[in-house]
């Protein structure tokens, strides 16, 4: 069973976690987009996800950016 099949069994909270933290879990953009579309079918618009801060994990992105800069400059 693939990751996409598993997403169909997730509740909304778990799907939101996948959308927000997909990089942390090693998922690709395709899987994230599938989770967003699945949430859309369940009544969550992309605007809702954006408004509540569920589309991007800014803390993770910033930490990753700092880590890469550290490695580049070490």
HTML snippet that shows the backbone in 3Dmol.js (N, CA, C, O; Angstrom):
<script src="https://3Dmol.org/build/3Dmol-min.js"></script>
<div id="view" style="width:600px;height:400px;position:relative"></div>
<script>
const pdb = `
ATOM      1  N   UNK A   1       0.851  -1.181   0.000  1.00  0.00           N
ATOM      2  CA  UNK A   1       0.000   0.000   0.000  1.00  0.00           C
ATOM      3  C   UNK A   1       0.891   1.237   0.000  1.00  0.00           C
ATOM      4  O   UNK A   1       1.807   1.344   0.816  1.00  0.00           O
ATOM      5  N   UNK A   2       0.629   2.159  -0.902  1.00  0.00           N
ATOM      6  CA  UNK A   2       1.452   3.351  -1.011  1.00  0.00           C
ATOM      7  C   UNK A   2       1.037   4.432  -0.043  1.00  0.00           C
ATOM      8  O   UNK A   2       0.005   4.347   0.624  1.00  0.00           O
ATOM      9  N   UNK A   3       1.877   5.457   0.014  1.00  0.00           N
ATOM     10  CA  UNK A   3       1.608   6.583   0.912  1.00  0.00           C
ATOM     11  C   UNK A   3       0.271   7.251   0.606  1.00  0.00           C
ATOM     12  O   UNK A   3      -0.445   7.661   1.519  1.00  0.00           O
ATOM     13  N   UNK A   4      -0.064   7.361  -0.684  1.00  0.00           N
ATOM     14  CA  UNK A   4      -1.318   8.025  -1.060  1.00  0.00           C
ATOM     15  C   UNK A   4      -2.509   7.232  -0.550  1.00  0.00           C
ATOM     16  O   UNK A   4      -3.489   7.819  -0.092  1.00  0.00           O
ATOM     17  N   UNK A   5      -2.443   5.910  -0.620  1.00  0.00           N
ATOM     18  CA  UNK A   5      -3.535   5.088  -0.095  1.00  0.00           C
ATOM     19  C   UNK A   5      -3.697   5.285   1.408  1.00  0.00           C
ATOM     20  O   UNK A   5      -4.815   5.301   1.923  1.00  0.00           O
ATOM     21  N   UNK A   6      -2.594   5.431   2.094  1.00  0.00           N
ATOM     22  CA  UNK A   6      -2.641   5.624   3.544  1.00  0.00           C
ATOM     23  C   UNK A   6      -3.281   6.965   3.885  1.00  0.00           C
ATOM     24  O   UNK A   6      -4.012   7.069   4.869  1.00  0.00           O
ATOM     25  N   UNK A   7      -3.012   7.993   3.077  1.00  0.00           N
ATOM     26  CA  UNK A   7      -3.592   9.314   3.343  1.00  0.00           C
ATOM     27  C   UNK A   7      -5.112   9.268   3.380  1.00  0.00           C
ATOM     28  O   UNK A   7      -5.735  10.005   4.145  1.00  0.00           O
ATOM     29  N   UNK A   8      -5.711   8.418   2.569  1.00  0.00           N
ATOM     30  CA  UNK A   8      -7.170   8.316   2.537  1.00  0.00           C
ATOM     31  C   UNK A   8      -7.744   7.889   3.882  1.00  0.00           C
ATOM     32  O   UNK A   8      -8.908   8.166   4.174  1.00  0.00           O
ATOM     33  N   UNK A   9      -6.951   7.225   4.692  1.00  0.00           N
ATOM     34  CA  UNK A   9      -7.412   6.749   6.000  1.00  0.00           C
ATOM     35  C   UNK A   9      -7.156   7.748   7.119  1.00  0.00           C
ATOM     36  O   UNK A   9      -7.676   7.589   8.223  1.00  0.00           O
ATOM     37  N   UNK A  10      -6.360   8.779   6.843  1.00  0.00           N
ATOM     38  CA  UNK A  10      -6.024   9.773   7.866  1.00  0.00           C
ATOM     39  C   UNK A  10      -7.208  10.682   8.152  1.00  0.00           C
ATOM     40  O   UNK A  10      -8.004  10.986   7.264  1.00  0.00           O
ATOM     41  N   UNK A  11      -7.313  11.114   9.415  1.00  0.00           N
ATOM     42  CA  UNK A  11      -8.304  12.139   9.741  1.00  0.00           C
ATOM     43  C   UNK A  11      -7.740  13.500   9.323  1.00  0.00           C
ATOM     44  O   UNK A  11      -6.583  13.605   8.916  1.00  0.00           O
ATOM     45  N   UNK A  12      -8.568  14.531   9.428  1.00  0.00           N
ATOM     46  CA  UNK A  12      -8.160  15.861   8.960  1.00  0.00           C
ATOM     47  C   UNK A  12      -6.930  16.385   9.684  1.00  0.00           C
ATOM     48  O   UNK A  12      -6.064  16.996   9.059  1.00  0.00           O
ATOM     49  N   UNK A  13      -6.837  16.159  10.987  1.00  0.00           N
ATOM     50  CA  UNK A  13      -5.680  16.653  11.743  1.00  0.00           C
ATOM     51  C   UNK A  13      -4.375  16.047  11.230  1.00  0.00           C
ATOM     52  O   UNK A  13      -3.367  16.743  11.108  1.00  0.00           O
ATOM     53  N   UNK A  14      -4.399  14.758  10.931  1.00  0.00           N
ATOM     54  CA  UNK A  14      -3.189  14.110  10.416  1.00  0.00           C
ATOM     55  C   UNK A  14      -2.857  14.609   9.013  1.00  0.00           C
ATOM     56  O   UNK A  14      -1.687  14.785   8.674  1.00  0.00           O
ATOM     57  N   UNK A  15      -3.886  14.835   8.200  1.00  0.00           N
ATOM     58  CA  UNK A  15      -3.644  15.369   6.856  1.00  0.00           C
ATOM     59  C   UNK A  15      -3.046  16.765   6.918  1.00  0.00           C
ATOM     60  O   UNK A  15      -2.130  17.088   6.162  1.00  0.00           O
ATOM     61  N   UNK A  16      -3.563  17.589   7.818  1.00  0.00           N
ATOM     62  CA  UNK A  16      -3.023  18.939   7.990  1.00  0.00           C
ATOM     63  C   UNK A  16      -1.563  18.864   8.414  1.00  0.00           C
ATOM     64  O   UNK A  16      -0.739  19.650   7.948  1.00  0.00           O
ATOM     65  N   UNK A  17      -1.242  17.926   9.291  1.00  0.00           N
ATOM     66  CA  UNK A  17       0.144  17.743   9.719  1.00  0.00           C
ATOM     67  C   UNK A  17       1.027  17.354   8.533  1.00  0.00           C
ATOM     68  O   UNK A  17       2.152  17.840   8.411  1.00  0.00           O
ATOM     69  N   UNK A  18       0.526  16.490   7.670  1.00  0.00           N
ATOM     70  CA  UNK A  18       1.279  16.098   6.472  1.00  0.00           C
ATOM     71  C   UNK A  18       1.508  17.302   5.566  1.00  0.00           C
ATOM     72  O   UNK A  18       2.607  17.494   5.048  1.00  0.00           O
ATOM     73  N   UNK A  19       0.461  18.117   5.375  1.00  0.00           N
ATOM     74  CA  UNK A  19       0.576  19.300   4.514  1.00  0.00           C
ATOM     75  C   UNK A  19       1.624  20.254   5.068  1.00  0.00           C
ATOM     76  O   UNK A  19       2.458  20.767   4.322  1.00  0.00           O
ATOM     77  N   UNK A  20       1.581  20.488   6.357  1.00  0.00           N
ATOM     78  CA  UNK A  20       2.471  21.476   6.973  1.00  0.00           C
ATOM     79  C   UNK A  20       3.908  20.964   7.105  1.00  0.00           C
ATOM     80  O   UNK A  20       4.855  21.740   6.977  1.00  0.00           O
ATOM     81  N   UNK A  21       4.073  19.685   7.357  1.00  0.00           N
ATOM     82  CA  UNK A  21       5.395  19.138   7.679  1.00  0.00           C
ATOM     83  C   UNK A  21       5.898  18.108   6.669  1.00  0.00           C
ATOM     84  O   UNK A  21       6.706  17.247   7.017  1.00  0.00           O
ATOM     85  N   UNK A  22       5.433  18.186   5.433  1.00  0.00           N
ATOM     86  CA  UNK A  22       5.786  17.162   4.452  1.00  0.00           C
ATOM     87  C   UNK A  22       7.293  17.045   4.237  1.00  0.00           C
ATOM     88  O   UNK A  22       7.797  15.939   4.038  1.00  0.00           O
ATOM     89  N   UNK A  23       8.012  18.145   4.271  1.00  0.00           N
ATOM     90  CA  UNK A  23       9.473  18.089   4.086  1.00  0.00           C
ATOM     91  C   UNK A  23      10.127  17.328   5.232  1.00  0.00           C
ATOM     92  O   UNK A  23      11.036  16.524   5.024  1.00  0.00           O
ATOM     93  N   UNK A  24       9.657  17.590   6.426  1.00  0.00           N
ATOM     94  CA  UNK A  24      10.211  16.937   7.613  1.00  0.00           C
ATOM     95  C   UNK A  24      10.033  15.423   7.538  1.00  0.00           C
ATOM     96  O   UNK A  24      10.885  14.663   7.999  1.00  0.00           O
ATOM     97  N   UNK A  25       8.919  14.998   6.952  1.00  0.00           N
ATOM     98  CA  UNK A  25       8.638  13.569   6.836  1.00  0.00           C
ATOM     99  C   UNK A  25       9.244  12.944   5.584  1.00  0.00           C
ATOM    100  O   UNK A  25       9.148  11.733   5.382  1.00  0.00           O
ATOM    101  N   UNK A  26       9.872  13.772   4.739  1.00  0.00           N
ATOM    102  CA  UNK A  26      10.488  13.253   3.524  1.00  0.00           C
ATOM    103  C   UNK A  26       9.506  12.995   2.393  1.00  0.00           C
ATOM    104  O   UNK A  26       9.813  12.241   1.470  1.00  0.00           O
ATOM    105  N   UNK A  27       8.326  13.611   2.449  1.00  0.00           N
ATOM    106  CA  UNK A  27       7.337  13.452   1.387  1.00  0.00           C
ATOM    107  C   UNK A  27       7.616  14.440   0.262  1.00  0.00           C
ATOM    108  O   UNK A  27       8.269  15.463   0.469  1.00  0.00           O
ATOM    109  N   UNK A  28       7.118  14.125  -0.925  1.00  0.00           N
ATOM    110  CA  UNK A  28       7.310  15.027  -2.061  1.00  0.00           C
ATOM    111  C   UNK A  28       6.095  15.941  -2.247  1.00  0.00           C
ATOM    112  O   UNK A  28       5.083  15.807  -1.559  1.00  0.00           O
ATOM    113  N   UNK A  29       6.226  16.870  -3.194  1.00  0.00           N
ATOM    114  CA  UNK A  29       5.158  17.840  -3.457  1.00  0.00           C
ATOM    115  C   UNK A  29       3.873  17.165  -3.934  1.00  0.00           C
ATOM    116  O   UNK A  29       2.773  17.625  -3.624  1.00  0.00           O
ATOM    117  N   UNK A  30       4.014  16.086  -4.680  1.00  0.00           N
ATOM    118  CA  UNK A  30       2.839  15.381  -5.196  1.00  0.00           C
ATOM    119  C   UNK A  30       1.980  14.840  -4.054  1.00  0.00           C
ATOM    120  O   UNK A  30       0.756  14.966  -4.079  1.00  0.00           O
ATOM    121  N   UNK A  31       2.615  14.248  -3.070  1.00  0.00           N
ATOM    122  CA  UNK A  31       1.871  13.710  -1.935  1.00  0.00           C
ATOM    123  C   UNK A  31       1.229  14.837  -1.127  1.00  0.00           C
ATOM    124  O   UNK A  31       0.096  14.708  -0.664  1.00  0.00           O
ATOM    125  N   UNK A  32       1.948  15.924  -0.964  1.00  0.00           N
ATOM    126  CA  UNK A  32       1.401  17.089  -0.250  1.00  0.00           C
ATOM    127  C   UNK A  32       0.180  17.630  -0.983  1.00  0.00           C
ATOM    128  O   UNK A  32      -0.843  17.925  -0.364  1.00  0.00           O
ATOM    129  N   UNK A  33       0.291  17.760  -2.308  1.00  0.00           N
ATOM    130  CA  UNK A  33      -0.834  18.253  -3.103  1.00  0.00           C
ATOM    131  C   UNK A  33      -2.035  17.319  -3.002  1.00  0.00           C
ATOM    132  O   UNK A  33      -3.178  17.774  -2.961  1.00  0.00           O
ATOM    133  N   UNK A  34      -1.776  16.022  -2.964  1.00  0.00           N
ATOM    134  CA  UNK A  34      -2.869  15.062  -2.809  1.00  0.00           C
ATOM    135  C   UNK A  34      -3.564  15.272  -1.466  1.00  0.00           C
ATOM    136  O   UNK A  34      -4.793  15.244  -1.390  1.00  0.00           O
ATOM    137  N   UNK A  35      -2.785  15.481  -0.412  1.00  0.00           N
ATOM    138  CA  UNK A  35      -3.360  15.725   0.914  1.00  0.00           C
ATOM    139  C   UNK A  35      -4.185  17.013   0.919  1.00  0.00           C
ATOM    140  O   UNK A  35      -5.251  17.064   1.533  1.00  0.00           O
ATOM    141  N   UNK A  36      -3.696  18.053   0.236  1.00  0.00           N
ATOM    142  CA  UNK A  36      -4.444  19.314   0.139  1.00  0.00           C
ATOM    143  C   UNK A  36      -5.765  19.086  -0.588  1.00  0.00           C
ATOM    144  O   UNK A  36      -6.805  19.587  -0.161  1.00  0.00           O
ATOM    145  N   UNK A  37      -5.727  18.335  -1.681  1.00  0.00           N
ATOM    146  CA  UNK A  37      -6.952  18.046  -2.431  1.00  0.00           C
ATOM    147  C   UNK A  37      -7.925  17.210  -1.613  1.00  0.00           C
ATOM    148  O   UNK A  37      -9.136  17.423  -1.672  1.00  0.00           O
ATOM    149  N   UNK A  38      -7.401  16.269  -0.859  1.00  0.00           N
ATOM    150  CA  UNK A  38      -8.244  15.439   0.004  1.00  0.00           C
ATOM    151  C   UNK A  38      -8.919  16.294   1.073  1.00  0.00           C
ATOM    152  O   UNK A  38     -10.101  16.114   1.363  1.00  0.00           O
ATOM    153  N   UNK A  39      -8.171  17.216   1.651  1.00  0.00           N
ATOM    154  CA  UNK A  39      -8.763  18.146   2.616  1.00  0.00           C
ATOM    155  C   UNK A  39      -9.821  19.015   1.942  1.00  0.00           C
ATOM    156  O   UNK A  39     -10.842  19.339   2.550  1.00  0.00           O
ATOM    157  N   UNK A  40      -9.579  19.392   0.687  1.00  0.00           N
ATOM    158  CA  UNK A  40     -10.569  20.160  -0.065  1.00  0.00           C
ATOM    159  C   UNK A  40     -11.875  19.404  -0.217  1.00  0.00           C
ATOM    160  O   UNK A  40     -12.953  19.988  -0.108  1.00  0.00           O
ATOM    161  N   UNK A  41     -11.781  18.106  -0.468  1.00  0.00           N
ATOM    162  CA  UNK A  41     -12.979  17.270  -0.567  1.00  0.00           C
ATOM    163  C   UNK A  41     -13.708  17.186   0.771  1.00  0.00           C
ATOM    164  O   UNK A  41     -14.911  16.926   0.816  1.00  0.00           O
ATOM    165  N   UNK A  42     -12.979  17.404   1.848  1.00  0.00           N
ATOM    166  CA  UNK A  42     -13.560  17.330   3.196  1.00  0.00           C
ATOM    167  C   UNK A  42     -13.956  18.702   3.738  1.00  0.00           C
ATOM    168  O   UNK A  42     -14.290  18.838   4.914  1.00  0.00           O
ATOM    169  N   UNK A  43     -13.916  19.717   2.876  1.00  0.00           N
ATOM    170  CA  UNK A  43     -14.419  21.025   3.273  1.00  0.00           C
ATOM    171  C   UNK A  43     -13.383  22.072   3.632  1.00  0.00           C
ATOM    172  O   UNK A  43     -13.746  23.182   4.022  1.00  0.00           O
ATOM    173  N   UNK A  44     -12.105  21.752   3.514  1.00  0.00           N
ATOM    174  CA  UNK A  44     -11.036  22.716   3.810  1.00  0.00           C
ATOM    175  C   UNK A  44     -10.556  23.328   2.504  1.00  0.00           C
ATOM    176  O   UNK A  44     -10.026  22.619   1.649  1.00  0.00           O
ATOM    177  N   UNK A  45     -10.732  24.616   2.339  1.00  0.00           N
ATOM    178  CA  UNK A  45     -10.211  25.278   1.143  1.00  0.00           C
ATOM    179  C   UNK A  45      -8.727  25.590   1.344  1.00  0.00           C
ATOM    180  O   UNK A  45      -8.227  25.616   2.468  1.00  0.00           O
ATOM    181  N   UNK A  46      -8.048  25.823   0.241  1.00  0.00           N
ATOM    182  CA  UNK A  46      -6.632  26.207   0.309  1.00  0.00           C
ATOM    183  C   UNK A  46      -6.484  27.508   1.099  1.00  0.00           C
ATOM    184  O   UNK A  46      -5.515  27.692   1.835  1.00  0.00           O
ATOM    185  N   UNK A  47      -7.458  28.408   0.934  1.00  0.00           N
ATOM    186  CA  UNK A  47      -7.442  29.679   1.664  1.00  0.00           C
ATOM    187  C   UNK A  47      -7.565  29.447   3.174  1.00  0.00           C
ATOM    188  O   UNK A  47      -6.902  30.114   3.968  1.00  0.00           O
ATOM    189  N   UNK A  48      -8.424  28.491   3.561  1.00  0.00           N
ATOM    190  CA  UNK A  48      -8.554  28.146   4.983  1.00  0.00           C
ATOM    191  C   UNK A  48      -7.214  27.667   5.536  1.00  0.00           C
ATOM    192  O   UNK A  48      -6.781  28.098   6.605  1.00  0.00           O
ATOM    193  N   UNK A  49      -6.573  26.784   4.803  1.00  0.00           N
ATOM    194  CA  UNK A  49      -5.285  26.246   5.247  1.00  0.00           C
ATOM    195  C   UNK A  49      -4.249  27.352   5.372  1.00  0.00           C
ATOM    196  O   UNK A  49      -3.463  27.373   6.319  1.00  0.00           O
ATOM    197  N   UNK A  50      -4.252  28.267   4.414  1.00  0.00           N
ATOM    198  CA  UNK A  50      -3.320  29.393   4.452  1.00  0.00           C
ATOM    199  C   UNK A  50      -3.622  30.304   5.639  1.00  0.00           C
ATOM    200  O   UNK A  50      -2.718  30.713   6.368  1.00  0.00           O
ATOM    201  N   UNK A  51      -4.903  30.617   5.824  1.00  0.00           N
ATOM    202  CA  UNK A  51      -5.311  31.537   6.886  1.00  0.00           C
ATOM    203  C   UNK A  51      -4.912  31.024   8.271  1.00  0.00           C
ATOM    204  O   UNK A  51      -4.498  31.802   9.131  1.00  0.00           O
ATOM    205  N   UNK A  52      -5.038  29.732   8.478  1.00  0.00           N
ATOM    206  CA  UNK A  52      -4.712  29.163   9.782  1.00  0.00           C
ATOM    207  C   UNK A  52      -3.239  28.774   9.916  1.00  0.00           C
ATOM    208  O   UNK A  52      -2.825  28.249  10.950  1.00  0.00           O
ATOM    209  N   UNK A  53      -2.452  29.032   8.873  1.00  0.00           N
ATOM    210  CA  UNK A  53      -1.020  28.762   8.940  1.00  0.00           C
ATOM    211  C   UNK A  53      -0.655  27.306   8.754  1.00  0.00           C
ATOM    212  O   UNK A  53       0.390  26.862   9.229  1.00  0.00           O
ATOM    213  N   UNK A  54      -1.515  26.547   8.060  1.00  0.00           N
ATOM    214  CA  UNK A  54      -1.281  25.118   7.886  1.00  0.00           C
ATOM    215  C   UNK A  54      -0.566  24.753   6.590  1.00  0.00           C
ATOM    216  O   UNK A  54      -0.224  23.588   6.387  1.00  0.00           O
ATOM    217  N   UNK A  55      -0.333  25.724   5.710  1.00  0.00           N
ATOM    218  CA  UNK A  55       0.300  25.396   4.430  1.00  0.00           C
ATOM    219  C   UNK A  55       1.820  25.360   4.509  1.00  0.00           C
ATOM    220  O   UNK A  55       2.461  24.661   3.725  1.00  0.00           O
ATOM    221  N   UNK A  56       2.393  26.089   5.424  1.00  0.00           N
ATOM    222  CA  UNK A  56       3.853  26.192   5.491  1.00  0.00           C
ATOM    223  C   UNK A  56       4.328  26.111   6.933  1.00  0.00           C
ATOM    224  O   UNK A  56       3.723  26.689   7.836  1.00  0.00           O
ATOM    225  N   UNK A  57       5.408  25.393   7.129  1.00  0.00           N
ATOM    226  CA  UNK A  57       6.045  25.335   8.437  1.00  0.00           C
ATOM    227  C   UNK A  57       7.266  26.258   8.375  1.00  0.00           C
ATOM    228  O   UNK A  57       8.372  25.828   8.047  1.00  0.00           O
ATOM    229  N   UNK A  58       7.042  27.518   8.695  1.00  0.00           N
ATOM    230  CA  UNK A  58       8.106  28.521   8.575  1.00  0.00           C
ATOM    231  C   UNK A  58       9.290  28.217   9.492  1.00  0.00           C
ATOM    232  O   UNK A  58      10.436  28.478   9.125  1.00  0.00           O
ATOM    233  N   UNK A  59       9.031  27.675  10.666  1.00  0.00           N
ATOM    234  CA  UNK A  59      10.122  27.342  11.586  1.00  0.00           C
ATOM    235  C   UNK A  59      11.044  26.287  10.981  1.00  0.00           C
ATOM    236  O   UNK A  59      12.267  26.407  11.050  1.00  0.00           O
ATOM    237  N   UNK A  60      10.449  25.258  10.389  1.00  0.00           N
ATOM    238  CA  UNK A  60      11.252  24.210   9.769  1.00  0.00           C
ATOM    239  C   UNK A  60      12.038  24.761   8.584  1.00  0.00           C
ATOM    240  O   UNK A  60      13.224  24.472   8.428  1.00  0.00           O
ATOM    241  N   UNK A  61      11.371  25.554   7.753  1.00  0.00           N
ATOM    242  CA  UNK A  61      12.043  26.132   6.587  1.00  0.00           C
ATOM    243  C   UNK A  61      13.227  27.002   6.998  1.00  0.00           C
ATOM    244  O   UNK A  61      14.289  26.944   6.378  1.00  0.00           O
ATOM    245  N   UNK A  62      13.047  27.799   8.033  1.00  0.00           N
ATOM    246  CA  UNK A  62      14.134  28.663   8.510  1.00  0.00           C
ATOM    247  C   UNK A  62      15.277  27.832   9.091  1.00  0.00           C
ATOM    248  O   UNK A  62      16.446  28.129   8.848  1.00  0.00           O
ATOM    249  N   UNK A  63      14.946  26.798   9.854  1.00  0.00           N
ATOM    250  CA  UNK A  63      15.984  25.938  10.425  1.00  0.00           C
ATOM    251  C   UNK A  63      16.770  25.237   9.322  1.00  0.00           C
ATOM    252  O   UNK A  63      17.993  25.123   9.403  1.00  0.00           O
ATOM    253  N   UNK A  64      16.075  24.774   8.301  1.00  0.00           N
ATOM    254  CA  UNK A  64      16.742  24.118   7.176  1.00  0.00           C
ATOM    255  C   UNK A  64      17.661  25.101   6.447  1.00  0.00           C
ATOM    256  O   UNK A  64      18.775  24.748   6.061  1.00  0.00           O
ATOM    257  N   UNK A  65      17.196  26.311   6.265  1.00  0.00           N
ATOM    258  CA  UNK A  65      17.995  27.353   5.607  1.00  0.00           C
ATOM    259  C   UNK A  65      19.259  27.652   6.414  1.00  0.00           C
ATOM    260  O   UNK A  65      20.345  27.756   5.844  1.00  0.00           O
ATOM    261  N   UNK A  66      19.127  27.789   7.726  1.00  0.00           N
ATOM    262  CA  UNK A  66      20.273  28.062   8.589  1.00  0.00           C
ATOM    263  C   UNK A  66      21.255  26.889   8.596  1.00  0.00           C
ATOM    264  O   UNK A  66      22.469  27.094   8.594  1.00  0.00           O
ATOM    265  N   UNK A  67      20.736  25.676   8.605  1.00  0.00           N
ATOM    266  CA  UNK A  67      21.577  24.484   8.589  1.00  0.00           C
ATOM    267  C   UNK A  67      22.408  24.430   7.305  1.00  0.00           C
ATOM    268  O   UNK A  67      23.606  24.152   7.344  1.00  0.00           O
ATOM    269  N   UNK A  68      21.766  24.698   6.174  1.00  0.00           N
ATOM    270  CA  UNK A  68      22.485  24.680   4.896  1.00  0.00           C
ATOM    271  C   UNK A  68      23.536  25.785   4.840  1.00  0.00           C
ATOM    272  O   UNK A  68      24.633  25.573   4.325  1.00  0.00           O
ATOM    273  N   UNK A  69      23.207  26.952   5.363  1.00  0.00           N
ATOM    274  CA  UNK A  69      24.167  28.061   5.390  1.00  0.00           C
ATOM    275  C   UNK A  69      25.355  27.708   6.278  1.00  0.00           C
ATOM    276  O   UNK A  69      26.497  28.013   5.936  1.00  0.00           O
ATOM    277  N   UNK A  70      25.096  27.075   7.402  1.00  0.00           N
ATOM    278  CA  UNK A  70      26.168  26.662   8.312  1.00  0.00           C
ATOM    279  C   UNK A  70      27.105  25.676   7.608  1.00  0.00           C
ATOM    280  O   UNK A  70      28.326  25.812   7.674  1.00  0.00           O
ATOM    281  N   UNK A  71      26.522  24.689   6.938  1.00  0.00           N
ATOM    282  CA  UNK A  71      27.342  23.696   6.240  1.00  0.00           C
ATOM    283  C   UNK A  71      28.151  24.319   5.111  1.00  0.00           C
ATOM    284  O   UNK A  71      29.294  23.928   4.871  1.00  0.00           O
ATOM    285  N   UNK A  72      27.566  25.278   4.427  1.00  0.00           N
ATOM    286  CA  UNK A  72      28.260  25.955   3.332  1.00  0.00           C
ATOM    287  C   UNK A  72      29.450  26.759   3.844  1.00  0.00           C
ATOM    288  O   UNK A  72      30.485  26.836   3.182  1.00  0.00           O
ATOM    289  N   UNK A  73      29.302  27.349   5.009  1.00  0.00           N
ATOM    290  CA  UNK A  73      30.322  28.252   5.542  1.00  0.00           C
ATOM    291  C   UNK A  73      31.285  27.595   6.527  1.00  0.00           C
ATOM    292  O   UNK A  73      32.154  28.266   7.083  1.00  0.00           O
ATOM    293  N   UNK A  74      31.142  26.317   6.741  1.00  0.00           N
ATOM    294  CA  UNK A  74      32.023  25.628   7.700  1.00  0.00           C
ATOM    295  C   UNK A  74      33.274  25.123   7.023  1.00  0.00           C
ATOM    296  O   UNK A  74      34.128  24.520   7.673  1.00  0.00           O
TER     297      UNK A  74
END
`;
const viewer = $3Dmol.createViewer("view");
viewer.addModel(pdb, "pdb");
viewer.setStyle({}, {cartoon: {color: "spectrum"}});
viewer.zoomTo();
viewer.render();
</script>
